[in-house]
Amino acid sequence: MIAVGTAPAMDAAEMPGVAKASDIFAVRQKLADARDGQISRVVAMVDALPARGAADRLIAPLRPRLAQLRPDRPLQFGRLLFLPFDPVIVVAEDWTPGGPTVPRILLAPVAEAMRLALGELTATIEAMILGRTTADQAIITEAGRLLWPAAARAIAAIHDIPGEWSAHGLPRSMHSATATIAGVLAQAASIQELVARAPAGDPMPAASVLPILERGARHGAGCRAMLQALLLCRLPRPDELLRILALNGTAAAEQAIDAVLGAINRESANTAVLDNVDLNEAGAELTRLAGLLDGLEAGAHRAAAPGGERHSAIAGTRRRLEAACRSRFEAGLAGELMLPMLSLPPDAGSAEIVKLEDTARQLRRIEICGRRLGGQEGYGRMLHATATEVRAMRGNGALTLADRVRMVEILAGPDEALAMLSAGG
């Protein structure tokens, strides 16, 4: 049972696959002010419906909140099919024919067409993913290797038969998108493998990237642009990838850049988008995005005079991302560093002290990202104010002078720590 605001409780039986538009609208209005836990439970209920129908429209306005909450979702056939496209899926109004994005309205009819076209393989895939969620990366990779190339072939086989797609409710204006989807799906397993290797520190030679793009280009410039955008969105070192691709001056490159900026802006539209991500993950993602924006900005300078439309778009993205960075920094500084430090029991062990020091280092990493993104004011002031509070914790039996000096050094630098040590704490 779920209570949303002052709304009456609902259970799954009251959320059928087909619902009145007025009912959907009323519930959506109440969900707009719902708490995080309520949102997650409603989404889980919709995910569990055998036929989502109009109930799927219930969660459409919640997608920015879902991006913030990042709940594990059931690994259903359609979700697995389109996982490779996640950063470039947009609402129909934002889709352009031939562009490097996928309209969300396309997902259900294409997934249903593939479910029927793949026959026995569909049953095999659904058995593999039964009870699994989007957190099960090993299963996603294993099942994806079977599904994505087979779906690419099936889509290509019926791409030129509009009647086939019409039977699944595909708007005629979107027939052209299926060729791009097929081209990307054919390379999805290769991208998944490339992304899996990258965090391990393996080098990313051009020979690993360029063949993927060249094969995609056979399906058109839109496919190449989408592959570029997906690689930039998913690889941990997009700045390195930009150097390999030298993204400037081509129509596909321009489309890819626009798609990437759009993806970042959708994610950072809510300044609290990083608040439910741990500090280490937030720091890694912010470092990646700051490097990406630096690379895109350098490419824009090479391609056009400063002050143009591309520079303005990148500057706007920086501002939105810096606001999300600052929000995460402030929340972490107060709730994950100072509060636990002030709450330390007198018998706290070294492991708890080390954990606090790690938190401080992670916050400094986020601060560096914030400055790279253009937030020059505020971070230093907040760190120095925190260091001052640490210096004043003389009565905290859990923190020795050496502990406090190390913390001040991490937060405010060696000069501050040396001054504190010289003054005897």
C-alpha angles and dihedrals in degrees: 000000000000129000114200112194105304093334120125115261118272132200131190092269089063093054105066124178088254117048137165114267090232091055092049091049093049094050092045090055090055093044090057088077097035123127121251095257092051091050091052092050093049091050090049089052092050091047089054095054113109089218113024095190113149091355088075088067087059093073098037094096089045096063094101088052090047090052087056097044095040095198118189107257127206110267099239126171096258093044092051091047093056101033091102089060098048099116093049101045109116139172114272092253091062096048121103122195110252092015129124096257135087121225111232091224087068097060101078099046093044092047091050092048090051093047089058097038096052095053111175093017089061090058091048092050094047091050090052095051098039109131092003127123138206087269091069098090095169091056091045090055094045096045092039092057087060099039107039101056092041091051090048090057093045093050092048090051094058099030093101095046104082091181090064092055094042088060088062096048098256110160111241090234089063100051089100092061092066093071090055091047090052091050093050094045089054088060098035096098091050090051091048090053092047092051092047091054097045100072089053088067096250112155116255106222120192087245089070095051109033097059089056090054094043092053090047092051089066086071093053141277091287090060093049090048092050092050090050091050093048093049091049091049096047110034116088093225106046090158089063090047091051090056090052094047097037088212106207140096101028129097092233091051092050091050091049092052092050090050092050093049089049091052092050092047092051090051095046098040087103110057089212092059091115098041094096093047119090116250095252093053092043091052092049093049093045091049089051094048094044089053090048093051091046089053094046091049092051089050091049090053090053093047101044144006116280116266097043129130094274092053090051091050092050091046090053091049090050091053094051093046093046090053089054089046093051092048091053092045094052093046092048095046093053103032105030103033114022099034095050090043093052089045096052112130116231091250095053112146131228092263091064091049092049090050090055091049090051089051090052091051091050090051090052089053090054090047090055089051091049091054091048088053091054103267098130097155129067104018095083092044092052092047093049091047089052091048089053090054090050091051088053093055094094092132095055104109093197094060119066122202088258090053092051093045091052091049092050090049091054093046103038108012139259096292092060091046093049091049090051092049092048090052091051094248 
